[in-house]
Amino acid sequence: MVRFFRYLWENFKEYIILIILILLSLGALSLNQQREIKKVRAVAFGSFAFVTSFISDLVNISSLKNENERLREINAELMLQVNKLRQYGIENQELRSLLNLKDTTKYPIHPASVVSRSLSRSQGTITINVGRNDSIKPGMPVFDGQGLIGIIYSTSEDFSLARTLFNTDLKLTVKNERSRVNGIMKWNGENLVIVDVPKTYDIQEGDRVVTSELSSIVNVPIPIGVVIGISKVEVGIFNEVQIKPFSDINGTENVFVLKVVESKQKNDLELNFFNRK
């Protein structure tokens, strides 16, 4: 408020002095009861009322402007706080899901966070903040509370690079959970598909797909996704099955690494072609 009056004095000094002089003049006029003076006094008081009303409006407008600016500032702060709380809620829900999974599984798993990810549509990778110091090795599966994310490809002391399911170099042996038939799943650059599926195989839309025990890398059943389409080719004996992954491959932030023990015999067979170039 002091700043406001200082601003008025510095910018409207002459007008303020004029108003003071007018007030003094009006005071003198009010003491005079002559008829002519009364007319002048009426006009003067009317003019003064107009001026004071105008100044009052200016003060009110300035006060409202300051109040509106402060309210906008408070609103912006509240928006940021609400958004931050919403983000905490999302992260808390995701972490709860992961912790529940960690408590119920009997397999050795290690929590990790995604620190970066590739933007390539055909060569999807993520970098996580665990590595050789955490006993992480190439070939270990990466997953979240919904399903498989990818496979560790290379490691450093503190970080690991994983190929996601959206990587054309990653091929996995998978299984239809209902009919128990196996197949090779890969990313074709556009969709996640099981290729070269014999037309005689019992596969239906809505079937759940998991990793197969025949896999040379993932020898425990981890959920992958659900069948959303079957491309039936008129010529030939094979179909192509389209899969929608359970996990948000490009959005997940908190994951686990499954510390599975690799089978040397299966690795020699390379059933899932993981190491092929």
C-alpha positions in Angstrom: 0.0 0.0 0.0 2.9 2.4 0.8 4.4 1.6 -2.5 1.1 2.5 -4.2 0.8 5.9 -2.5 4.5 6.6 -3.4 3.7 5.7 -7.0 0.7 8.1 -7.0 2.8 10.9 -5.5 5.6 10.5 -7.9 3.4 10.4 -11.0 0.4 12.6 -10.0 2.1 15.2 -7.7 0.6 18.2 -9.5 -2.9 16.7 -9.4 -2.7 15.9 -5.8 -1.6 19.5 -4.9 -4.4 20.8 -7.1 -7.0 18.6 -5.2 -5.6 19.8 -1.9 -6.0 23.5 -3.0 -9.5 22.7 -4.3 -10.4 21.2 -0.9 -9.1 24.4 0.8 -11.1 26.5 -1.6 -14.2 24.5 -1.0 -13.7 24.8 2.7 -13.6 28.5 2.3 -16.6 28.6 0.0 -18.6 26.5 2.5 -18.3 29.3 5.0 -19.7 31.9 2.7 -23.5 32.0 2.5 -24.0 34.5 -0.4 -26.3 33.5 -3.2 -23.7 33.7 -6.0 -21.2 31.9 -3.9 -23.7 29.1 -3.2 -24.1 28.5 -7.0 -20.3 28.4 -7.4 -20.1 26.1 -4.4 -22.6 23.7 -5.9 -20.7 23.5 -9.2 -17.4 23.1 -7.3 -18.7 20.3 -5.1 -20.1 18.5 -8.1 -16.8 18.7 -9.9 -14.9 17.6 -6.8 -17.3 14.6 -6.4 -16.6 13.6 -10.0 -12.8 13.9 -9.5 -12.8 12.0 -6.3 -15.0 9.3 -7.8 -12.6 9.0 -10.7 -9.6 8.7 -8.4 -11.5 6.1 -6.3 -12.2 4.1 -9.4 -8.5 4.2 -10.3 -7.5 3.0 -6.9 -10.1 0.2 -7.1 -9.0 -0.8 -10.5 -5.3 -0.9 -9.5 -6.2 -2.9 -6.4 -8.3 -5.4 -8.4 -5.5 -5.7 -10.9 -3.0 -6.6 -8.2 -5.5 -9.0 -6.6 -6.1 -10.7 -10.0 -2.4 -11.1 -10.6 -2.0 -12.7 -7.2 -4.9 -15.0 -7.8 -3.5 -16.1 -11.1 -0.2 -16.8 -9.4 -1.9 -18.8 -6.7 -3.9 -20.7 -9.4 -0.7 -21.5 -11.3 1.0 -22.8 -8.1 -2.0 -24.9 -7.2 -2.0 -26.4 -10.7 1.6 -27.4 -10.4 1.0 -28.9 -6.9 -2.1 -30.8 -8.1 -0.2 -32.1 -11.1 2.7 -33.2 -8.9 0.3 -35.0 -6.5 -1.3 -36.7 -9.5 2.1 -37.8 -10.7 2.9 -39.1 -7.2 -0.3 -41.1 -7.3 0.5 -42.7 -10.6 4.0 -43.6 -9.5 2.7 -44.9 -6.2 0.1 -47.1 -7.9 2.8 -48.5 -10.2 5.2 -49.1 -7.4 2.6 -50.8 -5.3 1.9 -53.2 -8.2 5.6 -53.9 -8.5 6.1 -54.4 -4.8 3.1 -56.8 -4.6 4.6 -58.7 -7.5 8.0 -58.9 -5.8 6.3 -60.2 -2.6 4.5 -63.0 -4.3 7.1 -64.3 -6.8 9.5 -67.0 -5.9 12.0 -66.1 -8.6 15.1 -64.0 -8.0 14.2 -60.5 -9.3 15.9 -57.1 -9.0 14.0 -53.7 -9.2 15.2 -51.1 -11.6 14.2 -47.8 -13.2 14.3 -46.8 -16.9 16.7 -44.0 -17.3 16.5 -43.6 -21.1 14.8 -45.2 -24.1 15.4 -45.1 -27.9 13.0 -43.4 -30.2 13.5 -45.8 -33.1 10.4 -47.5 -34.3 12.2 -50.7 -35.3 15.1 -50.8 -32.8 13.4 -50.3 -29.5 15.8 -50.3 -26.5 15.7 -49.0 -22.9 18.6 -48.3 -20.5 18.0 -49.3 -16.8 20.0 -48.3 -13.7 21.3 -51.7 -12.8 24.3 -53.6 -14.2 27.1 -56.1 -13.5 27.5 -54.8 -10.0 23.9 -56.0 -9.4 24.7 -59.4 -11.0 22.7 -58.5 -14.1 23.7 -60.4 -17.3 22.7 -60.4 -21.0 19.7 -62.6 -21.7 17.8 -61.8 -18.5 14.2 -60.7 -19.0 12.9 -57.2 -18.1 9.3 -56.9 -17.1 6.8 -54.8 -15.0 3.6 -55.6 -13.2 1.7 -56.3 -16.4 4.2 -58.4 -18.5 7.4 -58.7 -20.4 9.2 -55.5 -21.6 12.3 -56.9 -23.2 15.6 -58.8 -22.7 18.9 -57.5 -21.4 21.3 -57.2 -24.3 24.5 -55.7 -22.8 25.7 -54.5 -19.4 28.1 -52.1 -17.8 29.0 -51.9 -14.1 26.0 -49.8 -13.2 23.7 -49.8 -16.3 22.2 -52.3 -18.7 20.7 -52.0 -22.2 17.7 -54.0 -23.0 16.0 -54.8 -26.4 12.3 -54.2 -26.0 9.6 -56.3 -27.7 9.5 -53.4 -30.2 12.9 -54.4 -31.6 13.3 -56.3 -34.9 16.4 -58.1 -33.6 14.6 -59.7 -30.7 12.8 -63.0 -31.4 11.2 -65.1 -28.7 9.7 -68.5 -28.4 6.2 -68.0 -27.0 3.2 -70.1 -26.1 -0.6 -69.8 -26.4 -1.7 -70.1 -22.8 -5.0 -71.8 -23.7 -4.1 -74.2 -26.5 -0.4 -74.6 -25.4 0.9 -74.3 -29.0 4.3 -72.6 -29.5 5.6 -70.1 -32.0 8.2 -67.5 -32.8 7.2 -63.9 -31.9 8.9 -60.9 -33.4 8.4 -57.2 -34.1 8.0 -56.5 -37.8 8.4 -52.7 -37.5 4.7 -52.1 -37.2 3.2 -54.9 -35.1 4.1 -57.6 -32.7 3.4 -60.9 -34.5 3.8 -64.7 -34.2 5.1 -65.8 -37.6 4.7 -69.0 -39.6 1.8 -70.3 -37.6 0.3 -73.4 -39.2 -3.3 -73.0 -40.1 -4.2 -76.1 -38.2 -3.0 -74.5 -34.9 -5.8 -73.7 -32.4 -5.4 -69.9 -31.9 -8.2 -67.5 -31.3 -8.6 -63.8 -30.7 -8.5 -63.0 -27.0 -6.0 -65.8 -26.2 -3.3 -64.9 -23.8 0.3 -65.3 -24.9 3.2 -66.1 -22.5 6.9 -66.9 -22.8 7.5 -70.6 -23.5 9.6 -73.0 -21.5 11.2 -74.0 -24.8 12.8 -70.5 -25.0 16.6 -70.5 -24.6 16.3 -67.1 -22.7 13.1 -66.9 -20.8 12.5 -70.3 -19.3 9.7 -69.2 -17.0 6.2 -68.2 -18.1 5.9 -64.4 -18.3 2.8 -62.7 -19.7 3.4 -61.0 -23.0 0.0 -60.0 -24.5 -3.3 -61.0 -26.1 -4.1 -62.1 -29.6 -6.0 -59.3 -31.4 -5.9 -60.6 -34.9 -5.1 -63.5 -37.2 -3.9 -62.8 -40.8 -5.3 -65.7 -42.8 -3.4 -66.1 -46.0 -5.3 -67.9 -48.8 -2.2 -69.3 -50.4 0.1 -71.4 -48.2 -0.2 -73.2 -45.0 0.8 -70.5 -42.5 -0.9 -67.7 -40.7 0.4 -64.6 -38.9 -0.9 -63.8 -35.5 -1.0 -60.2 -34.2 -0.3 -59.6 -30.5 -1.1 -56.6 -28.3 1.4 -56.5 -25.3 0.0 -56.1 -21.8 2.7 -53.7 -20.8 3.1 -50.1 -21.9 6.5 -50.8 -23.6 7.3 -47.2 -24.4 5.9 -45.7 -21.2 6.9 -47.9 -18.3 9.3 -46.4 -15.8 9.7 -48.9 -13.1 10.7 -52.5 -14.0 12.2 -55.7 -12.6 15.0 -57.9 -14.0 14.4 -61.6 -13.7 17.7 -63.3 -12.7 17.0 -66.6 -14.4 19.7 -69.3 -14.7 20.5 -69.9 -18.3 20.5 -73.4 -19.8 23.7 -74.0 -21.8 22.1 -76.7 -23.9 19.2 -74.5 -24.9 21.6 -71.6 -25.6 23.5 -73.9 -28.0 20.3 -74.6 -29.9 19.4 -70.9 -30.0 15.7 -71.5 -30.2 14.8 -67.9 -30.0 17.6 -66.6 -32.3 18.5 -63.9 -29.7 22.2 -63.9 -30.5 21.7 -64.0 -34.3 22.7 -60.9 -36.3 
